[in-house]
Amino acid sequence: MRKYFLIAACATLLAACNSNSETRQAADSTITAETAVAAAAESRTCYVRYINQDSTYLDLHIKGDQVSGMLNIIPREKDRNTGTVSGLVKGDTILLDYTFQSEGMQSLRQVAYLQKDGKLIEGFAEVQEQNGKTSFKSLNDLKFDGSVVLEQSACK
């Protein structure tokens, strides 16, 4: 009788260990899948534009629909604009607030880019100034005419 009890106890213990192992493997694969999705949702991409002797450099960090980064606009023989961007990705459009320094003053303006074929096309529309921020009057009026196109490049 003792022998049967000992065999039953060992079988129960083995079943519990196997069940715990399967649960742990399932949990581990779920964590791995979640980590992969999170890593895929985070990216860093840089863009540049060189025309004549003017240059623009945009470094974007995208996590889900949130965007942050740095934008430097360096026109030839004029004051440069250097600063940070933060905003949202909405479909194929990136809408950013650009906080920058120029001529010793800090300014804030809204910028928009259309993502197309690995490039960013800057959008333009009528603007208004309100509470120290220059922003588009209507996002529906944005035009991406291709006059300012940033090419993807290696990040510095």
N, CA and C atoms as an extended XYZ file, in Angstrom:
468
Properties=species:S:1:pos:R:3:atomname:S:1:resname:S:1:resid:I:1 pbc="F F F"
N         0.820       -1.180        0.000 N   MET     1
C         0.000        0.000        0.000 CA  MET     1
C         0.877        1.262        0.000 C   MET     1
N         1.905        1.223        0.826 N   ARG     2
C         2.831        2.345        0.872 CA  ARG     2
C         3.466        2.595       -0.482 C   ARG     2
N         3.765        1.519       -1.162 N   LYS     3
C         4.391        1.606       -2.481 CA  LYS     3
C         3.484        2.341       -3.451 C   LYS     3
N         2.181        2.032       -3.430 N   TYR     4
C         1.221        2.691       -4.322 CA  TYR     4
C         1.054        4.172       -3.969 C   TYR     4
N         1.067        4.441       -2.656 N   PHE     5
C         0.959        5.834       -2.216 CA  PHE     5
C         2.176        6.636       -2.677 C   PHE     5
N         3.369        6.058       -2.561 N   LEU     6
C         4.597        6.720       -2.980 CA  LEU     6
C         4.607        6.961       -4.501 C   LEU     6
N         4.135        5.986       -5.274 N   ILE     7
C         4.054        6.135       -6.736 CA  ILE     7
C         3.056        7.230       -7.093 C   ILE     7
N         1.917        7.258       -6.426 N   ALA     8
C         0.897        8.278       -6.698 CA  ALA     8
C         1.429        9.674       -6.351 C   ALA     8
N         2.137        9.778       -5.234 N   ALA     9
C         2.694       11.073       -4.822 CA  ALA     9
C         3.727       11.558       -5.833 C   ALA     9
N         4.588       10.654       -6.288 N   CYS    10
C         5.593       11.033       -7.297 CA  CYS    10
C         4.935       11.452       -8.603 C   CYS    10
N         3.904       10.741       -9.026 N   ALA    11
C         3.194       11.081      -10.264 CA  ALA    11
C         2.539       12.456      -10.147 C   ALA    11
N         1.936       12.739       -8.991 N   THR    12
C         1.312       14.041       -8.769 CA  THR    12
C         2.359       15.152       -8.795 C   THR    12
N         3.491       14.885       -8.150 N   LEU    13
C         4.567       15.872       -8.120 CA  LEU    13
C         5.119       16.139       -9.517 C   LEU    13
N         5.315       15.093      -10.312 N   LEU    14
C         5.794       15.254      -11.689 CA  LEU    14
C         4.789       16.027      -12.536 C   LEU    14
N         3.520       15.730      -12.371 N   ALA    15
C         2.483       16.433      -13.134 CA  ALA    15
C         2.483       17.916      -12.772 C   ALA    15
N         2.637       18.213      -11.486 N   ALA    16
C         2.668       19.612      -11.052 CA  ALA    16
C         3.877       20.323      -11.620 C   ALA    16
N         5.030       19.655      -11.631 N   CYS    17
C         6.249       20.268      -12.176 CA  CYS    17
C         6.096       20.531      -13.669 C   CYS    17
N         5.559       19.576      -14.406 N   ASN    18
C         5.352       19.764      -15.844 CA  ASN    18
C         4.368       20.882      -16.113 C   ASN    18
N         3.308       20.975      -15.320 N   SER    19
C         2.308       22.024      -15.508 CA  SER    19
C         2.929       23.388      -15.248 C   SER    19
N         3.736       23.493      -14.191 N   ASN    20
C         4.401       24.751      -13.858 CA  ASN    20
C         5.381       25.133      -14.956 C   ASN    20
N         6.083       24.155      -15.500 N   SER    21
C         7.035       24.412      -16.575 CA  SER    21
C         6.320       24.932      -17.817 C   SER    21
N         5.180       24.327      -18.155 N   GLU    22
C         4.409       24.775      -19.320 CA  GLU    22
C         3.887       26.186      -19.103 C   GLU    22
N         3.418       26.473      -17.882 N   THR    23
C         2.926       27.820      -17.574 CA  THR    23
C         4.057       28.826      -17.681 C   THR    23
N         5.244       28.463      -17.156 N   ARG    24
C         6.391       29.357      -17.204 CA  ARG    24
C         6.808       29.601      -18.654 C   ARG    24
N         6.808       28.533      -19.487 N   GLN    25
C         7.171       28.697      -20.890 CA  GLN    25
C         6.177       29.601      -21.599 C   GLN    25
N         4.892       29.450      -21.305 N   ALA    26
C         3.878       30.301      -21.926 CA  ALA    26
C         4.070       31.746      -21.497 C   ALA    26
N         4.351       31.943      -20.197 N   ALA    27
C         4.578       33.302      -19.703 CA  ALA    27
C         5.827       33.900      -20.339 C   ALA    27
N         6.897       33.084      -20.431 N   ASP    28
C         8.130       33.569      -21.045 CA  ASP    28
C         7.907       33.958      -22.498 C   ASP    28
N         7.152       33.158      -23.245 N   SER    29
C         6.917       33.489      -24.653 CA  SER    29
C         6.037       34.725      -24.776 C   SER    29
N         5.102       34.932      -23.827 N   THR    30
C         4.278       36.134      -23.848 CA  THR    30
C         5.143       37.361      -23.596 C   THR    30
N         6.040       37.265      -22.606 N   ILE    31
C         6.935       38.396      -22.311 CA  ILE    31
C         7.818       38.683      -23.524 C   ILE    31
N         8.336       37.644      -24.148 N   THR    32
C         9.183       37.827      -25.333 CA  THR    32
C         8.396       38.485      -26.455 C   THR    32
N         7.165       38.056      -26.676 N   ALA    33
C         6.333       38.645      -27.722 CA  ALA    33
C         6.034       40.113      -27.413 C   ALA    33
N         5.725       40.414      -26.143 N   GLU    34
C         5.446       41.806      -25.763 CA  GLU    34
C         6.683       42.670      -25.948 C   GLU    34
N         7.850       42.141      -25.584 N   THR    35
C         9.104       42.877      -25.751 CA  THR    35
C         9.369       43.145      -27.225 C   THR    35
N         9.113       42.152      -28.071 N   ALA    36
C         9.325       42.323      -29.516 CA  ALA    36
C         8.397       43.382      -30.070 C   ALA    36
N         7.137       43.390      -29.632 N   VAL    37
C         6.183       44.402      -30.100 CA  VAL    37
C         6.627       45.782      -29.632 C   VAL    37
N         7.048       45.884      -28.372 N   ALA    38
C         7.503       47.176      -27.853 CA  ALA    38
C         8.737       47.655      -28.602 C   ALA    38
N         9.673       46.744      -28.865 N   ALA    39
C        10.885       47.132      -29.594 CA  ALA    39
C        10.543       47.554      -31.012 C   ALA    39
N         9.593       46.862      -31.630 N   ALA    40
C         9.196       47.215      -32.995 CA  ALA    40
C         8.494       48.568      -33.012 C   ALA    40
N         7.809       48.894      -31.922 N   ALA    41
C         7.074       50.150      -31.863 CA  ALA    41
C         7.999       51.334      -31.578 C   ALA    41
N         9.235       51.074      -31.166 N   GLU    42
C        10.197       52.133      -30.904 CA  GLU    42
C        11.199       52.193      -32.047 C   GLU    42
N        11.450       53.404      -32.539 N   SER    43
C        12.433       53.530      -33.603 CA  SER    43
C        13.103       54.893      -33.541 C   SER    43
N        14.278       54.949      -34.138 N   ARG    44
C        14.995       56.221      -34.295 CA  ARG    44
C        15.351       56.329      -35.771 C   ARG    44
N        14.940       57.414      -36.368 N   THR    45
C        15.218       57.644      -37.782 CA  THR    45
C        15.659       59.087      -37.953 C   THR    45
N        16.642       59.282      -38.810 N   CYS    46
C        17.161       60.629      -39.058 CA  CYS    46
C        16.968       60.999      -40.522 C   CYS    46
N        16.804       62.293      -40.747 N   TYR    47
C        16.563       62.820      -42.089 CA  TYR    47
C        17.418       64.066      -42.282 C   TYR    47
N        17.842       64.287      -43.511 N   VAL    48
C        18.622       65.484      -43.833 CA  VAL    48
C        18.106       66.097      -45.133 C   VAL    48
N        18.446       67.367      -45.273 N   ARG    49
C        18.185       68.083      -46.523 CA  ARG    49
C        19.348       69.040      -46.730 C   ARG    49
N        19.974       68.917      -47.854 N   TYR    50
C        21.046       69.844      -48.246 CA  TYR    50
C        20.618       70.464      -49.560 C   TYR    50
N        20.522       71.783      -49.579 N   ILE    51
C        20.208       72.473      -50.823 CA  ILE    51
C        21.041       73.745      -50.833 C   ILE    51
N        21.808       73.903      -51.907 N   ASN    52
C        22.823       74.957      -51.964 CA  ASN    52
C        23.698       74.807      -50.733 C   ASN    52
N        23.776       75.790      -49.896 N   GLN    53
C        24.572       75.654      -48.675 CA  GLN    53
C        23.695       75.682      -47.428 C   GLN    53
N        22.406       75.455      -47.607 N   ASP    54
C        21.474       75.351      -46.480 CA  ASP    54
C        21.353       73.878      -46.098 C   ASP    54
N        21.169       73.618      -44.807 N   SER    55
C        20.990       72.233      -44.384 CA  SER    55
C        19.937       72.138      -43.283 C   SER    55
N        19.296       70.981      -43.250 N   THR    56
C        18.314       70.660      -42.221 CA  THR    56
C        18.623       69.259      -41.736 C   THR    56
N        18.587       69.061      -40.420 N   TYR    57
C        18.825       67.751      -39.831 CA  TYR    57
C        17.709       67.477      -38.832 C   TYR    57
N        17.011       66.352      -39.003 N   LEU    58
C        15.904       65.955      -38.138 CA  LEU    58
C        16.181       64.564      -37.590 C   LEU    58
N        16.189       64.437      -36.281 N   ASP    59
C        16.445       63.172      -35.585 CA  ASP    59
C        15.176       62.835      -34.814 C   ASP    59
N        14.460       61.784      -35.248 N   LEU    60
C        13.172       61.427      -34.644 CA  LEU    60
C        13.262       60.130      -33.851 C   LEU    60
N        12.669       60.156      -32.669 N   HIS    61
C        12.497       58.968      -31.837 CA  HIS    61
C        10.992       58.719      -31.769 C   HIS    61
N        10.560       57.586      -32.303 N   ILE    62
C         9.129       57.290      -32.355 CA  ILE    62
C         8.849       56.080      -31.470 C   ILE    62
N         7.887       56.232      -30.586 N   LYS    63
C         7.439       55.149      -29.707 CA  LYS    63
C         5.922       55.120      -29.777 C   LYS    63
N         5.411       54.126      -30.498 N   GLY    64
C         3.968       54.082      -30.724 CA  GLY    64
C         3.580       55.252      -31.602 C   GLY    64
N         2.667       56.099      -31.107 N   ASP    65
C         2.284       57.284      -31.874 CA  ASP    65
C         2.940       58.553      -31.333 C   ASP    65
N         3.821       58.412      -30.337 N   GLN    66
C         4.520       59.550      -29.737 CA  GLN    66
C         5.861       59.781      -30.428 C   GLN    66
N         6.187       61.045      -30.668 N   VAL    67
C         7.431       61.404      -31.352 CA  VAL    67
C         8.164       62.458      -30.526 C   VAL    67
N         9.482       62.305      -30.455 N   SER    68
C        10.322       63.343      -29.864 CA  SER    68
C        11.615       63.360      -30.667 C   SER    68
N        12.400       64.383      -30.460 N   GLY    69
C        13.661       64.432      -31.174 CA  GLY    69
C        14.252       65.821      -31.252 C   GLY    69
N        15.046       66.019      -32.302 N   MET    70
C        15.790       67.257      -32.474 CA  MET    70
C        15.692       67.704      -33.932 C   MET    70
N        15.551       68.997      -34.129 N   LEU    71
C        15.504       69.569      -35.474 CA  LEU    71
C        16.444       70.764      -35.515 C   LEU    71
N        17.372       70.734      -36.481 N   ASN    72
C        18.291       71.854      -36.695 CA  ASN    72
C        18.131       72.338      -38.131 C   ASN    72
N        17.813       73.594      -38.275 N   ILE    73
C        17.683       74.222      -39.592 CA  ILE    73
C        18.805       75.258      -39.682 C   ILE    73
N        19.705       75.042      -40.652 N   ILE    74
C        20.893       75.887      -40.741 CA  ILE    74
C        20.956       76.518      -42.132 C   ILE    74
N        20.364       77.701      -42.277 N   PRO    75
C        20.426       78.386      -43.571 CA  PRO    75
C        21.771       79.096      -43.735 C   PRO    75
N        22.197       79.209      -44.963 N   ARG    76
C        23.466       79.880      -45.264 CA  ARG    76
C        23.342       81.373      -44.950 C   ARG    76
N        24.303       81.888      -44.251 N   GLU    77
C        24.416       83.316      -43.939 CA  GLU    77
C        23.203       83.876      -43.202 C   GLU    77
N        22.504       83.025      -42.458 N   LYS    78
C        21.401       83.480      -41.606 CA  LYS    78
C        21.539       82.769      -40.272 C   LYS    78
N        20.773       83.229      -39.293 N   ASP    79
C        20.813       82.571      -37.987 CA  ASP    79
C        20.192       81.192      -38.071 C   ASP    79
N        20.833       80.265      -37.399 N   ARG    80
C        20.332       78.896      -37.389 CA  ARG    80
C        19.206       78.755      -36.369 C   ARG    80
N        18.353       77.772      -36.604 N   ASN    81
C        17.301       77.396      -35.668 CA  ASN    81
C        17.643       75.999      -35.161 C   ASN    81
N        17.895       75.886      -33.877 N   THR    82
C        18.197       74.576      -33.302 CA  THR    82
C        17.277       74.333      -32.123 C   THR    82
N        16.716       73.123      -32.063 N   GLY    83
C        15.813       72.854      -30.964 CA  GLY    83
C        15.277       71.442      -30.942 C   GLY    83
N        14.226       71.271      -30.177 N   THR    84
C        13.622       69.961      -29.977 CA  THR    84
C        12.229       69.911      -30.593 C   THR    84
N        11.802       68.688      -30.899 N   VAL    85
C        10.461       68.467      -31.417 CA  VAL    85
C         9.760       67.427      -30.553 C   VAL    85
N         8.453       67.551      -30.471 N   SER    86
C         7.641       66.537      -29.806 CA  SER    86
C         6.259       66.591      -30.427 C   SER    86
N         5.634       65.429      -30.534 N   GLY    87
C         4.310       65.411      -31.133 CA  GLY    87
C         3.792       64.018      -31.353 C   GLY    87
N         3.009       63.875      -32.429 N   LEU    88
C         2.287       62.641      -32.702 CA  LEU    88
C         2.428       62.193      -34.149 C   LEU    88
N         2.319       60.885      -34.343 N   VAL    89
C         2.182       60.310      -35.672 CA  VAL    89
C         0.702       60.026      -35.859 C   VAL    89
N         0.126       60.567      -36.940 N   LYS    90
C        -1.271       60.313      -37.271 CA  LYS    90
C        -1.310       59.762      -38.682 C   LYS    90
N        -1.417       58.434      -38.789 N   GLY    91
C        -1.383       57.806      -40.102 CA  GLY    91
C        -0.011       57.985      -40.722 C   GLY    91
N         0.040       58.632      -41.892 N   ASP    92
C         1.324       58.868      -42.554 CA  ASP    92
C         1.849       60.281      -42.320 C   ASP    92
N         1.241       61.000      -41.375 N   THR    93
C         1.627       62.383      -41.085 CA  THR    93
C         2.231       62.483      -39.688 C   THR    93
N         3.310       63.240      -39.583 N   ILE    94
C         3.940       63.517      -38.295 CA  ILE    94
C         3.681       64.987      -37.987 C   ILE    94
N         3.019       65.245      -36.876 N   LEU    95
C         2.678       66.604      -36.459 CA  LEU    95
C         3.485       66.930      -35.202 C   LEU    95
N         4.321       67.964      -35.283 N   LEU    96
C         5.276       68.273      -34.223 CA  LEU    96
C         5.180       69.710      -33.737 C   LEU    96
N         5.527       69.893      -32.473 N   ASP    97
C         5.792       71.217      -31.922 CA  ASP    97
C         7.302       71.363      -31.891 C   ASP    97
N         7.798       72.425      -32.502 N   TYR    98
C         9.232       72.679      -32.626 CA  TYR    98
C         9.589       73.841      -31.712 C   TYR    98
N        10.333       73.566      -30.640 N   THR    99
C        10.804       74.583      -29.707 CA  THR    99
C        12.263       74.831      -30.046 C   THR    99
N        12.571       76.060      -30.458 N   PHE   100
C        13.919       76.315      -30.970 CA  PHE   100
C        14.447       77.671      -30.539 C   PHE   100
N        15.765       77.789      -30.654 N   GLN   101
C        16.472       79.031      -30.375 CA  GLN   101
C        16.887       79.651      -31.703 C   GLN   101
N        16.633       80.941      -31.852 N   SER   102
C        17.071       81.680      -33.031 CA  SER   102
C        17.234       83.139      -32.641 C   SER   102
N        18.341       83.693      -33.020 N   GLU   103
C        18.642       85.094      -32.714 CA  GLU   103
C        18.517       85.377      -31.218 C   GLU   103
N        18.927       84.420      -30.394 N   GLY   104
C        18.918       84.605      -28.948 CA  GLY   104
C        17.550       84.505      -28.305 C   GLY   104
N        16.542       84.149      -29.072 N   MET   105
C        15.183       84.043      -28.526 CA  MET   105
C        14.659       82.626      -28.701 C   MET   105
N        13.823       82.207      -27.762 N   GLN   106
C        13.182       80.904      -27.894 CA  GLN   106
C        11.817       81.084      -28.550 C   GLN   106
N        11.513       80.212      -29.502 N   SER   107
C        10.242       80.267      -30.213 CA  SER   107
C         9.619       78.882      -30.247 C   SER   107
N         8.324       78.850      -30.528 N   LEU   108
C         7.590       77.591      -30.636 CA  LEU   108
C         6.687       77.671      -31.854 C   LEU   108
N         6.855       76.682      -32.747 N   ARG   109
C         5.983       76.643      -33.916 CA  ARG   109
C         5.645       75.205      -34.272 C   ARG   109
N         4.537       75.047      -34.903 N   GLN   110
C         4.079       73.739      -35.335 CA  GLN   110
C         4.657       73.422      -36.712 C   GLN   110
N         5.100       72.163      -36.895 N   VAL   111
C         5.573       71.694      -38.190 CA  VAL   111
C         4.898       70.360      -38.485 C   VAL   111
N         4.774       70.056      -39.773 N   ALA   112
C         4.130       68.805      -40.184 CA  ALA   112
C         4.921       68.183      -41.322 C   ALA   112
N         5.003       66.860      -41.312 N   TYR   113
C         5.690       66.121      -42.365 CA  TYR   113
C         4.820       64.944      -42.805 C   TYR   113
N         4.822       64.708      -44.096 N   LEU   114
C         4.177       63.545      -44.685 CA  LEU   114
C         5.250       62.504      -44.951 C   LEU   114
N         5.058       61.280      -44.454 N   GLN   115
C         5.999       60.186      -44.702 CA  GLN   115
C         5.638       59.534      -46.035 C   GLN   115
N         6.598       59.526      -46.964 N   LYS   116
C         6.317       58.941      -48.273 CA  LYS   116
C         7.613       58.405      -48.872 C   LYS   116
N         7.623       57.136      -49.218 N   ASP   117
C         8.772       56.490      -49.866 CA  ASP   117
C        10.076       56.701      -49.099 C   ASP   117
N        10.031       56.602      -47.763 N   GLY   118
C        11.237       56.753      -46.955 CA  GLY   118
C        11.709       58.187      -46.812 C   GLY   118
N        10.916       59.136      -47.252 N   LYS   119
C        11.260       60.553      -47.161 CA  LYS   119
C        10.207       61.275      -46.334 C   LYS   119
N        10.544       62.476      -45.892 N   LEU   120
C         9.587       63.344      -45.216 CA  LEU   120
C         9.378       64.583      -46.061 C   LEU   120
N         8.120       64.890      -46.340 N   ILE   121
C         7.767       66.071      -47.120 CA  ILE   121
C         7.111       67.054      -46.160 C   ILE   121
N         7.687       68.256      -46.054 N   GLU   122
C         7.151       69.237      -45.124 CA  GLU   122
C         5.841       69.817      -45.647 C   GLU   122
N         4.920       69.996      -44.723 N   GLY   123
C         3.614       70.555      -45.067 CA  GLY   123
C         3.521       72.013      -44.681 C   GLY   123
N         2.744       72.745      -45.474 N   PHE   124
C         2.552       74.177      -45.235 CA  PHE   124
C         1.072       74.517      -45.274 C   PHE   124
N         0.694       75.495      -44.479 N   ALA   125
C        -0.672       76.014      -44.460 CA  ALA   125
C        -0.624       77.382      -43.783 C   ALA   125
N        -1.739       78.073      -43.848 N   GLU   126
C        -1.833       79.372      -43.183 CA  GLU   126
C        -1.655       79.166      -41.681 C   GLU   126
N        -0.914       80.087      -41.041 N   VAL   127
C        -0.617       79.949      -39.613 CA  VAL   127
C        -1.229       81.089      -38.818 C   VAL   127
N        -1.288       80.867      -37.532 N   GLN   128
C        -1.738       81.891      -36.594 CA  GLN   128
C        -0.850       81.826      -35.357 C   GLN   128
N        -0.726       82.944      -34.665 N   GLU   129
C         0.038       82.951      -33.433 CA  GLU   129
C        -0.927       83.099      -32.274 C   GLU   129
N        -0.763       82.198      -31.318 N   GLN   130
C        -1.657       82.222      -30.167 CA  GLN   130
C        -0.879       81.745      -28.948 C   GLN   130
N        -0.886       82.537      -27.896 N   ASN   131
C        -0.185       82.212      -26.656 CA  ASN   131
C         1.292       81.894      -26.891 C   ASN   131
N         1.938       82.651      -27.761 N   GLY   132
C         3.361       82.485      -28.009 CA  GLY   132
C         3.726       81.316      -28.912 C   GLY   132
N         2.732       80.667      -29.518 N   LYS   133
C         2.982       79.532      -30.402 CA  LYS   133
C         2.416       79.826      -31.779 C   LYS   133
N         3.235       79.574      -32.798 N   THR   134
C         2.770       79.691      -34.174 CA  THR   134
C         2.275       78.314      -34.607 C   THR   134
N         1.013       78.224      -34.986 N   SER   135
C         0.447       76.928      -35.366 CA  SER   135
C        -0.425       77.077      -36.609 C   SER   135
N        -0.709       75.946      -37.220 N   PHE   136
C        -1.553       75.948      -38.414 CA  PHE   136
C        -2.984       76.317      -38.023 C   PHE   136
N        -3.614       77.157      -38.854 N   LYS   137
C        -5.011       77.502      -38.594 CA  LYS   137
C        -5.898       76.280      -38.712 C   LYS   137
N        -5.632       75.462      -39.733 N   SER   138
C        -6.418       74.249      -39.938 CA  SER   138
C        -5.509       73.153      -40.502 C   SER   138
N        -5.495       72.018      -39.824 N   LEU   139
C        -4.692       70.890      -40.311 CA  LEU   139
C        -5.239       70.362      -41.633 C   LEU   139
N        -6.502       70.581      -41.883 N   ASN   140
C        -7.110       70.134      -43.144 CA  ASN   140
C        -6.562       70.889      -44.350 C   ASN   140
N        -5.991       72.069      -44.105 N   ASP   141
C        -5.460       72.890      -45.201 CA  ASP   141
C        -3.980       72.619      -45.501 C   ASP   141
N        -3.371       71.672      -44.792 N   LEU   142
C        -1.952       71.381      -45.032 CA  LEU   142
C        -1.735       70.928      -46.466 C   LEU   142
N        -0.707       71.497      -47.093 N   LYS   143
C        -0.306       71.127      -48.455 CA  LYS   143
C         1.120       70.609      -48.400 C   LYS   143
N         1.322       69.434      -48.954 N   PHE   144
C         2.647       68.817      -49.015 CA  PHE   144
C         3.092       68.876      -50.472 C   PHE   144
N         3.598       70.046      -50.874 N   ASP   145
C         3.878       70.301      -52.290 CA  ASP   145
C         5.243       69.801      -52.758 C   ASP   145
N         6.054       69.308      -51.843 N   GLY   146
C         7.360       68.794      -52.229 CA  GLY   146
C         8.451       69.838      -52.314 C   GLY   146
N         8.173       71.055      -51.873 N   SER   147
C         9.202       72.093      -51.925 CA  SER   147
C        10.289       71.863      -50.887 C   SER   147
N         9.962       71.179      -49.782 N   VAL   148
C        10.948       70.829      -48.777 CA  VAL   148
C        10.838       69.334      -48.524 C   VAL   148
N        11.863       68.584      -48.965 N   VAL   149
C        11.882       67.127      -48.810 CA  VAL   149
C        13.144       66.726      -48.060 C   VAL   149
N        12.968       65.962      -46.983 N   LEU   150
C        14.088       65.450      -46.210 CA  LEU   150
C        14.293       63.982      -46.561 C   LEU   150
N        15.560       63.632      -46.792 N   GLU   151
C        15.934       62.259      -47.155 CA  GLU   151
C        16.393       61.522      -45.903 C   GLU   151
N        16.059       60.254      -45.805 N   GLN   152
C        16.511       59.444      -44.684 CA  GLN   152
C        18.034       59.317      -44.726 C   GLN   152
N        18.676       59.377      -43.549 N   SER   153
C        20.134       59.272      -43.502 CA  SER   153
C        20.560       58.587      -42.212 C   SER   153
N        21.840       58.322      -42.106 N   ALA   154
C        22.382       57.744      -40.881 CA  ALA   154
C        22.296       58.781      -39.763 C   ALA   154
N        21.980       58.330      -38.567 N   CYS   155
C        21.908       59.239      -37.429 CA  CYS   155
C        23.303       59.537      -36.918 C   CYS   155
N        23.514       60.763      -36.485 N   LYS   156
C        24.819       61.198      -35.964 CA  LYS   156
C        24.954       60.805      -34.519 C   LYS   156
